[in-house]
Amino acid sequence: MLRGMQTSATGMEAQKLNNEVIADNLANASTSGYKAYSLVHKTHSEKNITNLENGIQVGKITYGSEVYDTAFDMSQGALRQTGNPLDIAISGEGFFPVQDLEGNVSYTRNGHFNLDSTGFLVTQSGEYVLDSGLSPVYIGLEGITSVTVLRTGNVMVNGSFNSTIQPLAFPKDASIIRKGHDKFIKGSVNVVMQKPANVNLQQGFIETSNVSSVKAAADMVQIMRTYEANQQALKVQADTLGMLMNIADGI
């Protein structure tokens, strides 16, 4: 009975966490380059059931579920035209490599860029956008009449070649950790980033979040139903246990 109650309780906790994830996704539905995520659950480790009279193992039992991993939906969001020449969207696979002031590199699909006070191309939060050689892209401030980003990633300033922005992709099954709302970092130093084959850049566009409000709403309904089912199962078991205790007291 107590085992069943624990299983129902862990099921309720799992659905609570799932609901929090969906709420987080919906809160970032307007975050450029945001990738929706979900939790991967697995059953708790199985435990042996042994007959106390003869010590013979009669089976196994598990105590419900637990969070095993986080799964990111890396599908591309819709591209929205902004007309800003420093807004760049990736069409295809890959991420923009960016670097903070401490030298830490992360990867983002949020291509809403601008120039800092010294002429470097930076993200909204101030990280340097890196070129194909993983050096900060320098545009400059004085005498700049035009900045053109070709589909190949080549950056032309006043009609002359300046640098190349090369999106990089995580290998399949690589360990990935989200950093903030719109960036990712390697889960291991052994992860080697790759150059995606079919990719081009779109100047004057940004990639919107890939969160589907319709799917999120449907998932929330399913989560609520599953939570209520576990809650009802827990109540039935608690009521039954209480009835058995009352019977035992009356003996």
C-alpha positions as CSV (number, residue, x, y, z in Angstrom):
1,M,0.0,0.0,0.0
2,L,2.8,2.4,1.0
3,R,4.7,1.5,-2.2
4,G,1.6,2.4,-4.3
5,M,1.2,5.7,-2.5
6,Q,4.9,6.5,-3.2
7,T,4.4,5.6,-6.9
8,S,1.4,7.9,-7.2
9,A,3.2,10.7,-5.4
10,T,6.2,10.6,-7.7
11,G,3.8,10.6,-10.6
12,M,2.2,13.8,-9.3
13,E,5.7,15.3,-8.8
14,A,6.6,14.4,-12.4
15,Q,3.5,16.1,-13.8
16,K,4.2,19.2,-11.6
17,L,7.7,19.5,-13.1
18,N,6.3,19.0,-16.7
19,N,3.8,21.8,-16.1
20,E,6.6,24.1,-14.9
21,V,8.5,23.4,-18.1
22,I,5.6,24.2,-20.3
23,A,5.1,27.5,-18.4
24,D,8.7,28.3,-18.9
25,N,8.4,27.6,-22.7
26,L,5.3,29.8,-22.9
27,A,7.0,32.6,-21.0
28,N,9.7,32.6,-23.8
29,A,7.4,32.3,-26.7
30,S,8.5,35.8,-27.8
31,T,12.3,35.2,-27.1
32,S,14.2,35.3,-30.4
33,G,16.0,32.0,-31.1
34,Y,14.4,30.3,-28.1
35,K,14.2,26.4,-28.3
36,A,11.4,24.7,-26.4
37,Y,12.4,21.8,-24.1
38,S,10.8,19.0,-22.2
39,L,11.8,16.6,-19.4
40,V,12.6,12.9,-20.0
41,H,11.4,10.7,-17.2
42,K,12.4,7.1,-16.3
43,T,11.3,4.7,-13.6
44,H,13.2,4.5,-10.4
45,S,15.7,1.7,-10.1
46,E,13.9,-1.6,-9.6
47,K,14.2,-3.3,-6.2
48,N,14.0,-7.0,-5.5
49,I,10.9,-8.4,-3.7
50,T,11.9,-11.3,-1.4
51,N,9.7,-13.8,0.5
52,L,10.5,-13.1,4.1
53,E,9.8,-16.7,5.1
54,N,12.2,-18.5,2.8
55,G,14.3,-15.6,1.4
56,I,13.4,-16.5,-2.2
57,Q,13.2,-13.6,-4.7
58,V,9.7,-13.4,-6.1
59,G,9.9,-10.4,-8.4
60,K,10.9,-6.8,-8.7
61,I,9.1,-3.5,-8.0
62,T,9.8,0.2,-8.9
63,Y,8.7,3.2,-6.9
64,G,7.5,5.5,-9.7
65,S,9.3,7.9,-12.0
66,E,12.1,10.4,-11.8
67,V,13.6,13.0,-14.2
68,Y,16.3,11.5,-16.3
69,D,17.3,14.1,-18.8
70,T,16.3,17.3,-20.6
71,A,15.3,17.1,-24.3
72,F,15.6,20.3,-26.5
73,D,13.5,20.8,-29.6
74,M,16.1,22.1,-32.0
75,S,13.6,22.6,-34.9
76,Q,13.8,26.0,-36.6
77,G,11.5,28.8,-35.7
78,A,9.9,31.1,-38.2
79,L,12.0,33.9,-39.7
80,R,10.7,37.4,-39.1
81,Q,11.9,40.3,-41.2
82,T,13.1,43.3,-39.3
83,G,15.0,45.4,-41.9
84,N,17.8,45.9,-39.4
85,P,21.1,45.2,-41.2
86,L,22.7,43.8,-38.0
87,D,19.9,41.3,-37.5
88,I,20.9,37.9,-38.8
89,A,19.0,34.7,-38.9
90,I,20.3,31.2,-39.6
91,S,18.4,29.2,-42.2
92,G,19.3,25.6,-41.5
93,E,21.3,24.0,-38.7
94,G,23.9,25.6,-36.4
95,F,24.4,28.3,-33.9
96,F,26.2,31.6,-33.7
97,P,29.3,31.2,-31.5
98,V,29.5,34.1,-29.0
99,Q,32.0,35.0,-26.3
100,D,31.5,36.8,-23.0
101,L,34.0,39.2,-21.4
102,E,35.5,36.3,-19.4
103,G,36.3,34.4,-22.6
104,N,33.5,31.8,-22.2
105,V,32.0,30.6,-25.5
106,S,28.3,29.8,-25.9
107,Y,26.1,29.2,-28.9
108,T,22.8,31.0,-29.8
109,R,20.2,31.2,-32.6
110,N,19.3,34.7,-31.4
111,G,20.8,36.9,-34.2
112,H,19.5,40.2,-32.9
113,F,23.0,41.9,-32.9
114,N,24.3,45.4,-32.6
115,L,27.6,47.3,-32.4
116,D,29.1,48.1,-29.0
117,S,30.9,51.4,-28.2
118,T,34.1,50.2,-29.8
119,G,32.7,48.8,-33.0
120,F,32.5,45.1,-32.2
121,L,29.4,43.1,-33.3
122,V,27.7,41.9,-30.1
123,T,24.6,40.2,-28.8
124,Q,21.9,42.0,-26.9
125,S,23.6,41.0,-23.6
126,G,27.0,42.1,-24.8
127,E,28.8,38.9,-25.9
128,Y,31.1,39.2,-28.8
129,V,29.9,37.5,-32.0
130,L,32.7,35.3,-33.3
131,D,33.9,34.8,-36.9
132,S,35.0,31.5,-38.6
133,G,38.3,31.7,-36.7
134,L,36.5,32.2,-33.4
135,S,37.7,35.8,-33.1
136,P,35.4,38.7,-32.3
137,V,33.9,40.3,-35.4
138,Y,35.0,44.0,-35.7
139,I,32.9,46.3,-37.9
140,G,34.1,49.7,-36.7
141,L,32.2,52.9,-36.1
142,E,33.8,55.7,-38.2
143,G,33.0,56.0,-41.9
144,I,30.7,53.0,-42.0
145,T,28.1,53.4,-44.8
146,S,27.0,49.8,-45.3
147,V,27.2,46.4,-43.7
148,T,26.2,43.5,-45.8
149,V,26.0,39.9,-44.7
150,L,25.9,37.4,-47.6
151,R,24.1,34.1,-47.4
152,T,27.5,32.4,-47.2
153,G,28.3,34.3,-44.0
154,N,30.8,36.7,-45.5
155,V,30.5,40.1,-44.0
156,M,31.1,43.1,-46.3
157,V,31.7,46.5,-44.8
158,N,31.5,49.5,-47.3
159,G,31.6,46.9,-50.1
160,S,34.9,45.3,-48.9
161,F,35.3,41.8,-47.3
162,N,35.6,42.1,-43.5
163,S,35.1,38.6,-42.0
164,T,33.0,35.4,-42.2
165,I,30.4,34.4,-39.7
166,Q,30.3,30.6,-39.6
167,P,27.4,28.9,-37.7
168,L,28.5,25.7,-35.8
169,A,26.4,22.7,-34.9
170,F,26.5,20.3,-31.9
171,P,27.2,16.7,-32.9
172,K,24.3,14.3,-32.6
173,D,23.8,13.0,-29.1
174,A,26.2,15.6,-27.7
175,S,25.7,16.7,-24.2
176,I,24.1,20.2,-24.2
177,I,23.3,22.6,-21.4
178,R,21.1,25.7,-21.7
179,K,22.6,28.9,-20.5
180,G,20.1,31.6,-19.9
181,H,17.0,31.6,-22.2
182,D,18.6,31.7,-25.7
183,K,22.1,30.2,-25.4
184,F,23.7,26.8,-25.1
185,I,27.1,25.5,-23.9
186,K,28.9,22.2,-24.3
187,G,28.0,19.6,-21.7
188,S,31.6,18.3,-22.0
189,V,34.9,19.8,-23.1
190,N,35.2,16.8,-25.4
191,V,32.4,18.0,-27.6
192,V,33.7,19.1,-31.0
193,M,31.5,21.6,-32.8
194,Q,30.9,20.9,-36.5
195,K,30.2,23.0,-39.6
196,P,26.7,22.2,-40.8
197,A,26.4,21.3,-44.5
198,N,23.2,23.0,-45.6
199,V,23.0,26.5,-44.0
200,N,22.8,30.1,-45.1
201,L,22.4,33.4,-43.3
202,Q,19.5,35.8,-43.8
203,Q,20.4,39.5,-43.2
204,G,17.6,41.7,-41.8
205,F,15.8,38.7,-40.3
206,I,15.6,37.1,-36.8
207,E,14.5,33.6,-35.9
208,T,11.5,33.6,-33.6
209,S,10.9,31.1,-30.8
210,N,9.8,27.6,-31.9
211,V,7.3,27.3,-29.0
212,S,3.9,26.1,-30.2
213,S,1.2,27.7,-28.0
214,V,-1.4,25.2,-29.4
215,K,0.8,22.2,-28.5
216,A,1.6,23.7,-25.1
217,A,-2.1,24.1,-24.3
218,A,-2.8,20.5,-25.3
219,D,0.1,19.2,-23.3
220,M,-1.1,21.2,-20.2
221,V,-4.5,19.5,-20.4
222,Q,-2.9,16.1,-20.6
223,I,-0.6,16.9,-17.7
224,M,-3.6,18.0,-15.6
225,R,-5.5,14.8,-16.3
226,T,-2.5,12.6,-15.5
227,Y,-1.9,14.6,-12.3
228,E,-5.5,14.2,-11.2
229,A,-5.4,10.5,-12.0
230,N,-2.4,10.0,-9.7
231,Q,-4.0,12.2,-7.1
232,Q,-7.1,10.1,-7.1
233,A,-5.1,6.9,-6.9
234,L,-3.2,8.3,-3.9
235,K,-6.5,9.3,-2.2
236,V,-8.0,5.8,-2.7
237,Q,-4.9,4.2,-1.3
238,A,-4.8,6.6,1.7
239,D,-8.5,5.9,2.4
240,T,-8.0,2.2,2.2
241,L,-5.0,2.3,4.5
242,G,-7.0,4.4,7.0
243,M,-9.8,1.9,6.9
244,L,-7.4,-1.0,7.5
245,M,-5.9,0.8,10.4
246,N,-9.3,1.4,11.9
247,I,-10.1,-2.3,11.5
248,A,-6.8,-3.2,13.2
249,D,-7.6,-0.9,16.1
250,G,-10.9,-2.6,16.6
251,I,-9.5,-6.1,16.8
